[in-house]
Amino acid sequence: MTEETNPLYYADYLELDKILGSQHPKSSGKTDEMLFIIIHQAYELWFKQIIHELDVVRGIFSTDNVNDNAGEMSIAVHKLKRVVKILEVLNRQVDILETMTPMDFLEFRDLLLPSSGFQSLQFRIIEAKLGLKMDQRYKASYYKNTRPGGFNQQDYGTINQVEKEATLKELVIRWAERTPFFDESLWEKYPSQYPLEHETAKFWSDYKQIYQSSLSNAEQGRSDELERVFYKEGLGEFSVHAMRAVLFIMLYRNLPIFQLPFDLLTTLIDVDELLSQWRYKHMLMARRMIGMRIGTGGTSGAGYLEGALRQHYIFKELTEITTFLVERSKLPDLPGAVKKRMSFNV
């Protein structure tokens, strides 16, 4: 026999008394402050869900082997696509907030001092979990400021603690570096089209020649950049091996085993772009609402948002990989051993 329990009730399950009782405007009921509060509370709820999804994805990529044939990669891509959908909703919420006019905002703006959306701990955690480091942030001194208008000491400590964890970007780089595409034994029967420049890089020697021949006269400097990125230094935080793996996936994305990895990489680009759109919409809204005034938390307002928009790209290396793509019709034909390794074997 089981112990009898009370039937679950909708409002109790969602704890609506807490949620709907948490709006406490500082101004009179005639202002738009209620809209302002609800919009930002909705942001924070969605931020909480994004953090939950990112933690699942980071858990998958923290293992020594992410099996593309199994469900882990599919789950990771699915979770990140959900993050994309949430970010699309967040961008649309700005449109609702913009139904409030600048003079409507001025009716209660001074009552908010010195609080600011800059102090959203959850948004900073999202950035940190994705891979944005403190020293990479625009006006990093703002983030280290614990006076009124900045973070309190507890939130600042939390952000620093999160930054000590492995970021999604770092985990994706490690995953790319582990990909077994370039085991030399697979390339023994590869017929090089061009003279080898590197004895152990038959494919890359051909690829380099094909890429160089695709450049216009004005782009010849790109050849040196290719040498730097794929032979010497890598790009940004991505090593040479990681960049080669990412490019190989992009070039041969139609191979069955590359479809999910390609989906992963393009979804990470989507996340970056939607975060950029969110910053852009907030910058425009700040200019519209407060002009050149400083933000309520003491930042430079729209000026700070513009700087963050320019600088806070997390997966820019993935976006820039398109610099090095070539026509699909000119791609080298892969040897049978490589095709077999890159196929789903039953």
SETORFI-520781 format. One line per 3 residues: their letters; for each residue x, y, z of C-alpha. Coordinates in nm, 4 decimals. Example, Ala and Ser with C-alpha at 12.3 -4.5 7.8 and 13.67 -1.06 7.14 Angstrom:
AS> 1.2300:-0.4500:0.7800  1.3670:-0.1060:0.7140
// end
This chain:
MTE> 0.0000:0.0000:0.0000  0.1217:0.3508:-0.0734  0.0769:0.6521:0.1469
ETN> -0.2118:0.8680:0.0306  -0.1063:1.2132:-0.0950  -0.3007:1.5262:-0.1741
PLY> -0.3776:1.5777:-0.5463  -0.1287:1.8095:-0.7150  -0.2718:2.1521:-0.7997
YAD> -0.1502:2.3669:-1.0919  -0.0749:2.6837:-0.8920  0.1014:2.4865:-0.6192
YLE> 0.3167:2.2928:-0.8641  0.4370:2.6138:-1.0335  0.4541:2.8023:-0.7011
LDK> 0.2664:3.0867:-0.8643  0.2192:3.2622:-0.5321  0.5950:3.3240:-0.5252
ILG> 0.6321:3.4101:-0.8936  0.3296:3.6388:-0.9245  0.3976:3.7961:-0.5870
SQH> 0.7538:3.8978:-0.6709  0.6833:4.2235:-0.8610  0.7272:4.5244:-0.6341
PKS> 0.7537:4.8490:-0.8325  0.9300:5.1399:-0.6623  0.7115:5.3929:-0.8442
SGK> 0.3382:5.4563:-0.8545  0.1060:5.2209:-1.0404  0.0748:5.4649:-1.3322
TDE> 0.4247:5.3994:-1.4709  0.5566:5.1222:-1.6965  0.7749:4.9830:-1.4205
MLF> 0.5665:4.6655:-1.3935  0.6472:4.5862:-1.7581  1.0144:4.6593:-1.6913
III> 1.0238:4.4199:-1.3940  0.8359:4.1349:-1.5640  1.0510:4.1497:-1.8773
HQA> 1.3698:4.1252:-1.6733  1.2340:3.8520:-1.4500  1.1432:3.6552:-1.7629
YEL> 1.4995:3.7061:-1.8870  1.6369:3.5591:-1.5663  1.4094:3.2546:-1.5846
WFK> 1.5270:3.1838:-1.9381  1.8889:3.2431:-1.8316  1.8394:2.9729:-1.5675
QII> 1.7208:2.7295:-1.8365  2.0160:2.8153:-2.0640  2.2590:2.7451:-1.7786
HEL> 2.0886:2.4101:-1.7213  2.1241:2.3159:-2.0898  2.4881:2.4278:-2.1066
DVV> 2.5761:2.2197:-1.8013  2.4327:1.9096:-1.9706  2.6351:1.9784:-2.2868
RGI> 2.9517:2.0491:-2.0897  2.9025:1.7216:-1.9047  2.8856:1.5330:-2.2346
FST> 3.2009:1.6934:-2.3716  3.3952:1.6532:-2.0477  3.4274:1.2789:-2.1154
DNV> 3.7324:1.1318:-2.2883  3.5263:1.0082:-2.5805  3.2127:1.1641:-2.7301
NDN> 3.0808:0.8848:-2.9506  2.9292:1.0372:-3.2639  2.7563:0.7046:-3.3388
AGE> 2.5858:0.6989:-2.9989  2.3338:0.9384:-2.8488  2.5632:1.1797:-2.6675
MSI> 2.6421:1.4038:-2.9624  2.2783:1.4078:-3.0679  2.1737:1.5114:-2.7154
AVH> 2.4373:1.7863:-2.7056  2.3265:1.9305:-3.0401  1.9608:1.9097:-2.9372
KLK> 2.0314:2.0975:-2.6123  2.2254:2.3691:-2.7939  1.9466:2.4080:-3.0499
RVV> 1.7106:2.4629:-2.7571  1.9441:2.7370:-2.6346  1.9199:2.8914:-2.9817
KIL> 1.5387:2.8938:-2.9620  1.5492:3.0517:-2.6164  1.7846:3.3241:-2.7397
EVL> 1.5457:3.3937:-3.0264  1.2690:3.4462:-2.7694  1.4938:3.6777:-2.5639
NRQ> 1.5594:3.8889:-2.8705  1.1869:3.9181:-2.9370  1.1252:4.0267:-2.5770
VDI> 1.3240:4.3428:-2.6482  1.0460:4.4398:-2.8906  0.7952:4.4260:-2.6050
LET> 1.0190:4.6350:-2.3811  1.0481:4.8953:-2.6564  0.6746:4.9650:-2.6336
MTP> 0.7871:5.1766:-2.3363  0.8909:5.5253:-2.4516  1.1964:5.7163:-2.3212
MDF> 0.9756:5.9499:-2.1169  0.7889:5.6499:-1.9757  1.1241:5.5116:-1.8597
LEF> 1.2310:5.8448:-1.7071  0.9273:5.8304:-1.4782  1.0978:5.5624:-1.2677
RDL> 1.4579:5.5353:-1.3933  1.6170:5.7269:-1.1042  1.4453:5.4945:-0.8564
LLP> 1.6556:5.2052:-0.9933  1.9953:5.3562:-0.9054  2.2523:5.2067:-0.8710
SSG> 2.1157:4.8706:-0.9900  2.1686:4.7729:-1.3520  2.1176:4.4886:-1.5969
FQS> 2.4972:4.4775:-1.6027  2.4685:4.3027:-1.2643  2.2836:3.9997:-1.4035
LQF> 2.4860:3.7209:-1.2460  2.3206:3.4512:-1.4556  2.4024:3.6222:-1.7859
RII> 2.7676:3.6566:-1.6811  2.7660:3.2866:-1.5853  2.6312:3.1985:-1.9310
EAK> 2.9119:3.3958:-2.0946  3.1704:3.2334:-1.8659  3.0411:2.8787:-1.9197
LGL> 3.0476:2.9326:-2.2960  3.4069:3.0555:-2.2817  3.4284:3.4335:-2.2332
KMD> 3.7122:3.4987:-1.9876  3.7317:3.7962:-1.7540  4.0388:3.9428:-1.9250
QRY> 3.8672:3.9154:-2.2653  3.5717:4.1302:-2.1616  3.5317:4.4878:-2.2778
KAS> 3.6135:4.7242:-1.9895  3.7180:4.4324:-1.7683  3.7617:4.6774:-1.4803
YYK> 3.3813:4.7142:-1.4679  3.3523:4.3464:-1.3755  3.6103:4.3745:-1.0981
NTR> 3.4284:4.6675:-0.9415  3.2425:4.5741:-0.6229  3.1265:4.9227:-0.5288
PGG> 2.7578:5.0191:-0.5783  2.6745:4.9739:-0.9460  2.9058:4.6761:-0.9861
FNQ> 2.8772:4.3213:-0.8563  2.8567:4.2498:-0.4882  3.1464:4.0490:-0.3510
QDY> 2.9520:3.7226:-0.3496  2.8462:3.7469:-0.7168  3.1946:3.8546:-0.8225
GTI> 3.3351:3.5490:-0.6430  3.0792:3.3247:-0.8132  3.1777:3.4483:-1.1598
NQV> 3.5457:3.3901:-1.0850  3.4686:3.0408:-0.9567  3.2723:2.9531:-1.2710
EKE> 3.5644:3.0722:-1.4836  3.7850:2.8097:-1.3200  3.5644:2.5349:-1.4621
ATL> 3.6212:2.3929:-1.8098  3.4293:2.6116:-2.0542  3.2259:2.4719:-2.3412
KEL> 3.4739:2.6293:-2.5821  3.7690:2.4547:-2.4165  3.5849:2.1219:-2.4190
VIR> 3.4945:2.1567:-2.7875  3.8590:2.2345:-2.8686  3.9714:1.9184:-2.6842
WAE> 3.7074:1.7187:-2.8716  3.8284:1.8550:-3.2064  4.1898:1.7755:-3.1190
RTP> 4.0955:1.4107:-3.0468  3.9275:1.3485:-3.3816  4.1042:1.0595:-3.5592
FFD> 4.0824:1.1909:-3.9136  4.4520:1.2269:-3.9791  4.5988:0.8941:-3.8740
ESL> 4.8743:0.8570:-4.1345  4.7931:0.4891:-4.1877  4.4610:0.5970:-4.3409
WEK> 4.6339:0.8117:-4.6008  4.8921:0.5638:-4.7347  4.7051:0.5210:-5.0633
YPS> 4.6151:0.8877:-5.1013  4.7262:1.0032:-5.4503  4.8715:1.3511:-5.4002
QYP> 4.7897:1.5920:-5.6809  5.0741:1.8297:-5.5983  5.4354:1.7933:-5.4787
LEH> 5.4510:1.7359:-5.1035  5.5627:2.0309:-4.8920  5.5264:1.8372:-4.5673
ETA> 5.6142:1.4654:-4.5723  5.3395:1.3678:-4.3251  5.0645:1.5907:-4.4599
KFW> 4.9620:1.4599:-4.8018  4.6057:1.5903:-4.7844  4.7036:1.9294:-4.6446
SDY> 4.9660:1.9822:-4.9099  4.6991:1.9337:-5.1773  4.4456:2.1434:-4.9894
KQI> 4.6919:2.4306:-4.9589  4.7532:2.4320:-5.3340  4.3801:2.4213:-5.4105
YQS> 4.3134:2.7064:-5.1666  4.5927:2.9211:-5.3100  4.4638:2.8736:-5.6636
SLS> 4.1177:2.9915:-5.5513  4.2469:3.3284:-5.4292  4.2186:3.6447:-5.6340
NAE> 4.5218:3.8680:-5.6831  4.4003:4.0938:-5.4039  4.3791:3.7979:-5.1636
QGR> 4.7248:3.6456:-5.2044  4.8159:3.7427:-4.8481  4.5646:3.4831:-4.7306
SDE> 4.8143:3.2134:-4.8243  5.0448:3.3216:-4.5412  4.7469:3.3263:-4.3068
LER> 4.6601:2.9681:-4.4011  5.0177:2.8634:-4.3241  4.9960:3.0288:-3.9822
VFY> 4.6561:2.8887:-3.8885  4.6903:2.5292:-4.0142  5.0635:2.4651:-3.9813
KEG> 5.2121:2.6893:-3.7111  4.9911:2.8653:-3.4558  4.6241:2.7804:-3.4950
LGE> 4.3658:3.0555:-3.4564  4.2723:3.2267:-3.1326  4.2288:2.9560:-2.8694
FSV> 4.2017:2.6785:-3.1306  4.5238:2.4834:-3.1875  4.6514:2.3754:-3.5290
HAM> 4.5054:2.0267:-3.4776  4.1676:2.1657:-3.3683  4.1522:2.4054:-3.6640
RAV> 4.2366:2.1253:-3.9072  3.9609:1.9077:-3.7612  3.7035:2.1883:-3.7784
LFI> 3.7935:2.2733:-4.1372  3.7861:1.9069:-4.2394  3.4358:1.8716:-4.0917
MLY> 3.3234:2.1859:-4.2735  3.4708:2.0705:-4.6049  3.3342:1.7159:-4.5922
RNL> 3.0159:1.7793:-4.3936  2.8116:1.5563:-4.6282  2.9892:1.2450:-4.5023
PIF> 2.7452:1.0636:-4.2710  2.9623:1.0751:-3.9608  3.0208:1.4503:-3.9974
QLP> 2.6573:1.5571:-4.0048  2.6184:1.5881:-3.6264  2.9628:1.7461:-3.5722
FDL> 2.8828:1.9968:-3.8476  2.5480:2.0652:-3.6807  2.7311:2.1189:-3.3510
LTT> 2.9732:2.3724:-3.4978  2.7077:2.5696:-3.6847  2.4822:2.5743:-3.3770
LID> 2.7655:2.7215:-3.1694  2.7967:2.9917:-3.4366  2.4203:3.0489:-3.4071
VDE> 2.4527:3.0919:-3.0296  2.7284:3.3486:-3.0783  2.5300:3.5386:-3.3413
LLS> 2.2115:3.5471:-3.1334  2.4007:3.6736:-2.8291  2.5476:3.9402:-3.0561
QWR> 2.1994:4.0318:-3.1799  2.0813:4.0542:-2.8196  2.3660:4.2931:-2.7342
YKH> 2.2992:4.4932:-3.0496  1.9285:4.5314:-2.9725  2.0112:4.6394:-2.6183
MLM> 2.2626:4.8931:-2.7457  2.0036:5.0437:-2.9812  1.7422:5.0418:-2.7070
ARR> 1.9812:5.2162:-2.4655  2.0520:5.4887:-2.7222  1.6814:5.5288:-2.7808
MIG> 1.5900:5.5363:-2.4121  1.8726:5.7339:-2.2489  2.0719:5.8832:-2.5354
MRI> 2.4293:5.9499:-2.4189  2.3559:5.9307:-2.0457  2.5524:5.6894:-1.8300
GTG> 2.3865:5.3633:-1.7278  2.2110:5.3336:-1.3937  2.4992:5.1188:-1.2678
GTS> 2.7651:5.3704:-1.3691  2.8820:5.2230:-1.7008  2.9044:5.4379:-2.0116
GAG> 2.5582:5.3159:-2.1144  2.5236:5.2676:-2.4883  2.9003:5.3150:-2.5236
YLE> 2.9707:5.0144:-2.3024  2.7133:4.8043:-2.4880  2.8726:4.8955:-2.8216
GAL> 3.2151:4.7897:-2.6952  3.0802:4.4593:-2.5629  2.9091:4.4011:-2.8974
RQH> 3.2425:4.4377:-3.0791  3.4485:4.2313:-2.8366  3.2356:3.9598:-2.6772
YIF> 3.2448:3.7006:-2.9553  3.3189:3.3599:-2.8072  3.3309:3.1260:-3.1074
KEL> 3.4711:3.3697:-3.3614  3.7264:3.1111:-3.4757  3.4402:2.8956:-3.6031
TEI> 3.2938:3.1865:-3.7966  3.6312:3.2766:-3.9456  3.6892:2.9203:-4.0703
TTF> 3.4812:3.0119:-4.3775  3.7795:3.2226:-4.4859  3.9522:2.8967:-4.5772
LVE> 3.6769:2.7048:-4.7555  3.7100:2.6064:-5.1217  3.4601:2.4997:-5.3853
RSK> 3.3087:2.1586:-5.3153  3.3762:2.0535:-5.6760  3.7510:2.1007:-5.6175
LPD> 3.7817:1.9028:-5.2962  4.0355:1.6171:-5.3080  3.8812:1.2730:-5.3339
LPG> 3.9437:1.0877:-5.0080  4.1074:0.7422:-5.0049  3.8876:0.4405:-4.9325
AVK> 4.0340:0.3871:-4.5847  3.9350:0.7388:-4.4814  3.5869:0.7074:-4.6301
KRM> 3.5393:0.3815:-4.4430  3.6479:0.5389:-4.1146  3.4159:0.8347:-4.1748
SFN> 3.1129:0.6136:-4.2478  2.8719:0.4428:-4.0116  2.9832:0.0806:-4.0073
V> 2.7127:-0.1779:-3.9398
// end
